[in-house]
Every structure is written in C-alpha cells, then in structure tokens.
C-alpha cells in the first residue's frame, strides 16, 4: 500500500516528500518475509521431531522384542502420543 502511495505521488510529480512510505513498505515487506521463513523453519523442525520420536519408538520396540536391555522407562515402550499425555498428567 505504501509503495502504491509513493508511486501515485511520484507520477503526479510530488513523490519526493513521500519517500518514507517507500521505506516503511520495504521494511515491512522484509519483516513479513522473515516471519514467513521463521514459520517455515518451525514447521520443518516440528515435523523432524515427530519423525525422530516415531523412529525412537520403533527402535525401542525392536530392542525389547529382541530381548535387549529394557528401556530407561522401566521396560515399557509407549507411543510418543501416550508419553505426551502422561507428562501432561503430572503437571
């Protein structure tokens, strides 16, 4: 919107006094881009965490099935969603 305002005044010959609209628009666009990229990275991190939790769950389940040493949580293997529910209950 600020870019359009600057261009409108610049086309009509009075754009020199409205450079602040152009600067503000540029700053806001850069901030918007950074917020979008941070959101994308956060989503990727969350997906990676879910994959790692699932891989750890499957690995622990295989270890117990093969008769390996019991897991640190007393030998029971719980799905990550069950662990989340259990940790919330303790709060």
C-alpha positions in Angstrom: 0.0 0.0 0.0 2.9 2.4 0.8 4.6 1.6 -2.5 1.3 2.4 -4.3 1.1 5.7 -2.4 4.6 6.6 -3.3 4.1 5.8 -6.9 0.9 7.7 -7.1 2.6 10.9 -5.8 5.7 10.3 -7.9 3.7 10.0 -11.1 1.9 13.3 -10.2 5.2 15.0 -9.5 5.2 15.2 -5.7 6.9 11.9 -4.8 10.0 13.5 -3.2 8.1 14.2 0.1 6.7 10.6 0.3 9.9 8.5 0.4 9.0 7.5 3.9 6.1 5.4 2.5 8.5 3.6 0.3 11.0 2.9 3.1 8.3 1.8 5.5 6.8 -0.6 2.9 10.3 -2.1 2.2 10.9 -2.6 5.9 7.5 -4.2 6.5 8.0 -6.5 3.5 11.3 -7.7 4.8 9.8 -8.3 8.3 7.0 -10.2 6.7 9.4 -12.4 4.7 11.4 -13.1 7.8 8.3 -14.1 9.8 7.2 -16.4 7.0 10.7 -18.0 6.9 10.7 -18.5 10.6 7.3 -20.2 10.4 8.6 -22.5 7.7 11.6 -23.5 9.7 9.5 -24.0 12.8 7.2 -26.3 10.8 10.2 -28.3 9.5 11.6 -28.7 13.0 8.3 -29.9 14.3 8.0 -32.5 11.5 11.5 -33.7 12.1 10.8 -34.0 15.8 7.8 -36.2 15.1 9.8 -38.4 12.8 12.6 -38.8 15.3 10.1 -39.7 18.1 8.5 -42.3 15.8 11.9 -43.8 14.9 12.9 -43.9 18.6 9.6 -45.6 19.5 10.1 -48.3 16.8 13.8 -48.8 17.8 12.8 -49.3 21.4 10.1 -51.7 20.4 12.5 -53.8 18.3 15.1 -53.8 21.2 12.5 -55.2 23.6 11.3 -57.8 21.0 14.9 -59.0 20.6 15.4 -59.3 24.3 17.8 -56.4 24.6 18.2 -54.4 27.8 15.0 -52.8 28.9 14.3 -49.2 28.2 15.1 -46.5 30.7 11.5 -46.0 31.5 11.1 -49.4 33.2 11.0 -51.6 30.2 7.7 -50.3 28.8 7.6 -48.9 25.3 4.9 -46.3 24.8 4.0 -44.5 21.7 5.1 -40.8 21.7 1.5 -39.6 21.9 1.0 -41.7 25.1 4.1 -40.2 26.6 2.9 -36.7 25.9 -0.5 -37.5 27.7 1.4 -39.0 30.6 3.7 -35.9 31.0 0.7 -33.6 30.9 -1.0 -35.6 33.7 2.0 -35.0 36.0 1.8 -31.2 35.7 
